[in-house]
Amino acid sequence: MIEFKNVSVNFKLDKKTFDAVNNVSFRINKGEIFGIAGSSGAGKSTLLRTVNLLQQITKGNVFVDGDNITCIKGNQLRILRRNIGMIFQHFNLAGNLTVYQNIAFVLKAAGKTKKETDSRVKELLDLVNLTEKINVYPSKLSGGEKQRVAIARALANDAKILLCDEPTSALDVETTSSILKLLKELNKKFEITIIIITHELDVIKSVCSRCAIMNKGDVVEIGDVYEIFTKPQHDFTRQLISHTFNFNLPDDIIENMQGPIIKLTFQGDNANNPILSYAANTFQIGFNILLGKVEYINDLPLGVIYVHLIGEEEVLKLAIEYLAENTANLEVLYNGI
């Protein structure tokens, strides 16, 4: 569906060349929700904008539906962009136009009649659950409502591809969840290919099937989201992921503990097994869960918990050996024996 082949984008700053995107090659499949993650300045948005040529490519080629779009111009470029919708972090709605007018503008530009435009705008607003806001100005909308209007506008011309540049960064947690749910519904209903640029890994975990991790213009890792989160191969990826499961235990709690504190990581089938309870019963030890989190990525469980173990030194050692063998990873944070 979308393929990057040795794509580079360079900028000149103070007579020096800056590589925003450096020799990137990978493919995005038709109908999937694909994420591109990384910290600020990684080149994510620059790469995204090469898909609709809002950003010119310095070297390499971008293919959409098998067609090389790298050098197209004029009417070919207009047709390409008509089939590719785009939504942004700050919505980019015209403040002096109503909800209806913001969406109708795109349809009129595509040559639709007044009747066709009216029908399509109402259809789109029903799709994003905003029918009652049709004559409201953006200043009267919440952040989530603004983004829903932006999504409706992006889909106005039956876009086959939706480019999302930090679509939830300006939204609160609850609104973010509703927007991501809407994107998943649109993907399922219309089989639209969605690319999401984000620095928020929770967004990637929530909706994407595959993702790429970018750092300083390079794609350092790409693959299935669950595999990347459970078995990251690159140091930068590991660093990013560590922030999503990095719990801090107060120093005074650790200092007053008698017995070890361990960090357990559960993946796949063992995330649902009572391994900790079994260890407690088998080795006659006590345990106290200090912190923890279990979540599902593409319907597969991933859990991290911090546990204080209580018991005699010898049985604690045996219990820790058992837990290490039956979990994805065990780390002793504080020995305390």
ZAMI-252839 format. One record per residue (C-alpha): residue number from 1; residue in one letter; x, y, z. Coordinates in pm, whole numbers. Example, Ala and Ser with C-alpha at 12.3 -4.5 7.8 and 13.67 -1.06 7.14 Angstrom:
residues 2
PT     k   r        x        y        z
PT     1   A     1230     -450      780
PT     2   S     1367     -106      714
This chain:
residues 337
PT     k   r        x        y        z
PT     1   M        0        0        0
PT     2   I      266      252      110
PT     3   E      634      182       68
PT     4   F      940      389      153
PT     5   K     1252      295      -41
PT     6   N     1577      452       78
PT     7   V     1398      777      161
PT     8   S     1607     1068      286
PT     9   V     1502     1425      361
PT    10   N     1770     1686      417
PT    11   F     1746     2047      531
PT    12   K     2011     2317      518
PT    13   L     2065     2503      843
PT    14   D     2339     2768      875
PT    15   K     2512     2636      564
PT    16   K     2512     2285      710
PT    17   T     2306     1987      597
PT    18   F     2071     1836      853
PT    19   D     1941     1481      792
PT    20   A     1581     1482      914
PT    21   V     1516     1139      760
PT    22   N     1803      911      676
PT    23   N     1775      628      419
PT    24   V     1446      486      548
PT    25   S     1294      173      392
PT    26   F      982      -15      504
PT    27   R      630     -103      391
PT    28   I      288      -27      539
PT    29   N       17     -277      446
PT    30   K     -325     -186      313
PT    31   G     -589     -151      583
PT    32   E     -358     -158      885
PT    33   I     -310       96     1161
PT    34   F       61      165     1164
PT    35   G      242      371     1426
PT    36   I      563      569     1401
PT    37   A      703      659     1744
PT    38   G     1003      845     1873
PT    39   S     1105     1150     2068
PT    40   S     1079     1509     1945
PT    41   G     1301     1574     1642
PT    42   A     1320     1208     1542
PT    43   G     1192     1279     1189
PT    44   K      849     1121     1234
PT    45   S      638     1406     1099
PT    46   T      882     1478      818
PT    47   L      858     1117      700
PT    48   L      477     1121      728
PT    49   R      450     1428      505
PT    50   T      637     1258      224
PT    51   V      332     1033      172
PT    52   N      125     1323       36
PT    53   L      430     1526      -76
PT    54   L      375     1809      170
PT    55   Q      743     1737      224
PT    56   Q      970     1698      -75
PT    57   I     1203     1400      -78
PT    58   T     1577     1457     -113
PT    59   K     1664     1099     -210
PT    60   G     1478      771     -255
PT    61   N     1120      696     -352
PT    62   V      774      667     -197
PT    63   F      517      433     -351
PT    64   V      141      450     -291
PT    65   D      -63      160     -431
PT    66   G      238       58     -637
PT    67   D      278      401     -801
PT    68   N      594      603     -750
PT    69   I      466      941     -628
PT    70   T      804     1099     -566
PT    71   C      804     1342     -858
PT    72   I      436     1382     -948
PT    73   K      295     1731     -994
PT    74   G      -14     1920    -1107
PT    75   N     -333     1719    -1148
PT    76   Q     -169     1391    -1045
PT    77   L      -66     1548     -716
PT    78   R     -415     1689     -657
PT    79   I     -568     1344     -714
PT    80   L     -318     1187     -476
PT    81   R     -393     1436     -199
PT    82   R     -767     1398     -251
PT    83   N     -731     1030     -158
PT    84   I     -516     1102      148
PT    85   G     -674     1268      452
PT    86   M     -466     1430      725
PT    87   I     -533     1533     1084
PT    88   F     -307     1734     1311
PT    89   Q     -228     1789     1678
PT    90   H     -399     2131     1686
PT    91   F     -689     2041     1454
PT    92   N     -625     2315     1191
PT    93   L     -990     2419     1167
PT    94   A    -1084     2759     1025
PT    95   G    -1210     2957     1323
PT    96   N    -1431     3185     1112
PT    97   L    -1618     2890      958
PT    98   T    -1884     2669     1114
PT    99   V    -1844     2293     1145
PT   100   Y    -2049     2254      827
PT   101   Q    -1839     2508      639
PT   102   N    -1506     2353      750
PT   103   I    -1607     2021      596
PT   104   A    -1798     2163      298
PT   105   F    -1491     2363      189
PT   106   V    -1309     2040      101
PT   107   L    -1605     1902      -91
PT   108   K    -1660     2222     -289
PT   109   A    -1292     2226     -381
PT   110   A    -1342     1875     -521
PT   111   G    -1626     2001     -741
PT   112   K    -1922     1862     -546
PT   113   T    -2265     2020     -592
PT   114   K    -2454     2188     -307
PT   115   K    -2684     1888     -278
PT   116   E    -2393     1642     -274
PT   117   T    -2208     1857      -21
PT   118   D    -2505     1885      216
PT   119   S    -2564     1510      207
PT   120   R    -2199     1422      259
PT   121   V    -2144     1667      546
PT   122   K    -2445     1526      734
PT   123   E    -2325     1171      667
PT   124   L    -1977     1251      800
PT   125   L    -2103     1428     1112
PT   126   D    -2325     1132     1188
PT   127   L    -2021      908     1146
PT   128   V    -1820     1103     1406
PT   129   N    -2120     1160     1636
PT   130   L    -2145     1538     1593
PT   131   T    -2468     1589     1401
PT   132   E    -2599     1847     1650
PT   133   K    -2285     2064     1610
PT   134   I    -2330     2128     1238
PT   135   N    -2373     2507     1270
PT   136   V    -2137     2561     1563
PT   137   Y    -1805     2747     1536
PT   138   P    -1482     2573     1648
PT   139   S    -1440     2809     1946
PT   140   K    -1751     2652     2099
PT   141   L    -1622     2295     2066
PT   142   S    -1416     2086     2306
PT   143   G    -1078     1952     2198
PT   144   G    -1222     1610     2125
PT   145   E    -1506     1759     1921
PT   146   K    -1260     1966     1718
PT   147   Q    -1059     1655     1639
PT   148   R    -1375     1470     1535
PT   149   V    -1455     1753     1293
PT   150   A    -1098     1731     1162
PT   151   I    -1141     1356     1109
PT   152   A    -1471     1410      927
PT   153   R    -1306     1670      704
PT   154   A    -1013     1437      632
PT   155   L    -1254     1163      520
PT   156   A    -1473     1394      310
PT   157   N    -1343     1273      -27
PT   158   D    -1353      902       68
PT   159   A     -985      899      157
PT   160   K     -815      560      139
PT   161   I     -530      673      364
PT   162   L     -547      877      685
PT   163   L     -229     1046      811
PT   164   C     -244     1138     1180
PT   165   D       27     1372     1308
PT   166   E       19     1362     1690
PT   167   P     -364     1345     1681
PT   168   T     -410     1309     2058
PT   169   S     -124     1516     2203
PT   170   A     -351     1813     2279
PT   171   L     -623     1599     2439
PT   172   D     -684     1466     2789
PT   173   V     -670     1095     2866
PT   174   E    -1044     1028     2838
PT   175   T    -1079     1222     2513
PT   176   T     -770     1052     2372
PT   177   S     -932      716     2437
PT   178   S    -1251      818     2252
PT   179   I    -1057      948     1950
PT   180   L     -848      631     1928
PT   181   K    -1164      421     1954
PT   182   L    -1314      621     1666
PT   183   L    -1004      566     1452
PT   184   K    -1023      191     1516
PT   185   E    -1391      189     1418
PT   186   L    -1320      380     1096
PT   187   N    -1036      144     1013
PT   188   K    -1258     -159     1062
PT   189   K    -1559      -16      880
PT   190   F    -1385      131      575
PT   191   E    -1055      -65      575
PT   192   I     -880      270      560
PT   193   T     -503      263      607
PT   194   I     -407      477      907
PT   195   I      -60      603      997
PT   196   I      -24      754     1343
PT   197   I      274      968     1441
PT   198   T      318      998     1816
PT   199   H      566     1030     2100
PT   200   E      311      862     2330
PT   201   L      373      489     2340
PT   202   D       35      429     2503
PT   203   V     -123      542     2173
PT   204   I       83      284     1983
PT   205   K      -17       10     2227
PT   206   S     -385      102     2208
PT   207   V     -452       93     1835
PT   208   C     -154       -9     1620
PT   209   S      -80     -356     1488
PT   210   R      274     -270     1377
PT   211   C      504       22     1440
PT   212   A      841      176     1359
PT   213   I     1066      343     1614
PT   214   M     1261      647     1490
PT   215   N     1562      819     1642
PT   216   K     1753     1109     1486
PT   217   G     1619     1041     1139
PT   218   D     1678      665     1144
PT   219   V     1424      384     1177
PT   220   V     1598      182     1447
PT   221   E     1332      -87     1486
PT   222   I     1015     -201     1311
PT   223   G      772     -487     1368
PT   224   D      469     -621     1552
PT   225   V      374     -392     1842
PT   226   Y      360     -670     2102
PT   227   E      698     -806     1993
PT   228   I      856     -462     2011
PT   229   F      719     -396     2359
PT   230   T      812     -738     2494
PT   231   K     1140     -799     2308
PT   232   P     1288     -464     2202
PT   233   Q     1611     -511     2006
PT   234   H     1755     -158     2001
PT   235   D     1887       37     2301
PT   236   F     1679      342     2209
PT   237   T     1362      132     2190
PT   238   R     1436      -21     2529
PT   239   Q     1488      326     2672
PT   240   L     1154      450     2535
PT   241   I      962      147     2658
PT   242   S     1118      159     3004
PT   243   H      936      487     3070
PT   244   T      595      319     3030
PT   245   F      670       64     3305
PT   246   N      904      267     3521
PT   247   F      753      278     3871
PT   248   N      935      461     4149
PT   249   L      939      318     4500
PT   250   P      998      573     4780
PT   251   D     1342      532     4940
PT   252   D     1203      515     5294
PT   253   I      985      216     5198
PT   254   I     1284       27     5057
PT   255   E     1505      106     5356
PT   256   N     1253      -36     5602
PT   257   M     1194     -361     5413
PT   258   Q     1319     -693     5547
PT   259   G     1352     -929     5252
PT   260   P     1412     -878     4880
PT   261   I     1215     -656     4643
PT   262   I     1187     -799     4292
PT   263   K     1049     -677     3961
PT   264   L      861     -942     3761
PT   265   T      766     -915     3394
PT   266   F      489    -1139     3264
PT   267   Q      422    -1202     2894
PT   268   G      180    -1413     2695
PT   269   D       32    -1718     2866
PT   270   N      224    -1683     3193
PT   271   A       66    -1341     3253
PT   272   N     -259    -1519     3340
PT   273   N     -109    -1795     3554
PT   274   P     -102    -1773     3938
PT   275   I      277    -1814     3944
PT   276   L      332    -1586     4244
PT   277   S       67    -1762     4453
PT   278   Y      211    -2100     4358
PT   279   A      560    -1988     4467
PT   280   A      422    -1864     4800
PT   281   N      244    -2195     4871
PT   282   T      529    -2419     4750
PT   283   F      813    -2242     4932
PT   284   Q      611    -2118     5228
PT   285   I      692    -1753     5180
PT   286   G      487    -1437     5207
PT   287   F      461    -1165     4948
PT   288   N      334     -812     4919
PT   289   I      264     -651     4580
PT   290   L      396     -295     4603
PT   291   L      321     -171     4251
PT   292   G      199     -328     3931
PT   293   K       34     -301     3595
PT   294   V     -113     -553     3354
PT   295   E     -231     -439     3012
PT   296   Y     -329     -595     2681
PT   297   I     -152     -515     2354
PT   298   N     -332     -657     2050
PT   299   D     -526     -879     2294
PT   300   L     -205    -1026     2442
PT   301   P     -123     -962     2810
PT   302   L      188     -784     2934
PT   303   G      239     -723     3304
PT   304   V      501     -574     3535
PT   305   I      476     -598     3914
PT   306   Y      705     -505     4203
PT   307   V      692     -758     4486
PT   308   H      830     -769     4840
PT   309   L      912    -1128     4941
PT   310   I      908    -1240     5306
PT   311   G     1065    -1557     5446
PT   312   E     1381    -1743     5541
PT   313   E     1691    -1681     5330
PT   314   E     1721    -2031     5181
PT   315   V     1358    -2064     5075
PT   316   L     1360    -1710     4935
PT   317   K     1651    -1803     4709
PT   318   L     1461    -2109     4585
PT   319   A     1147    -1903     4527
PT   320   I     1338    -1641     4330
PT   321   E     1492    -1913     4112
PT   322   Y     1145    -2056     4045
PT   323   L      999    -1716     3957
PT   324   A     1292    -1637     3728
PT   325   E     1231    -1962     3538
PT   326   N      856    -1907     3504
PT   327   T      831    -1540     3414
PT   328   A      961    -1344     3117
PT   329   N     1208    -1154     3335
PT   330   L     1301    -1116     3700
PT   331   E     1513     -835     3840
PT   332   V     1619     -808     4205
PT   333   L     1586     -440     4289
PT   334   Y     1679     -472     4656
PT   335   N     1838     -777     4810
PT   336   G     1736     -727     5173
PT   337   I     1835    -1079     5277
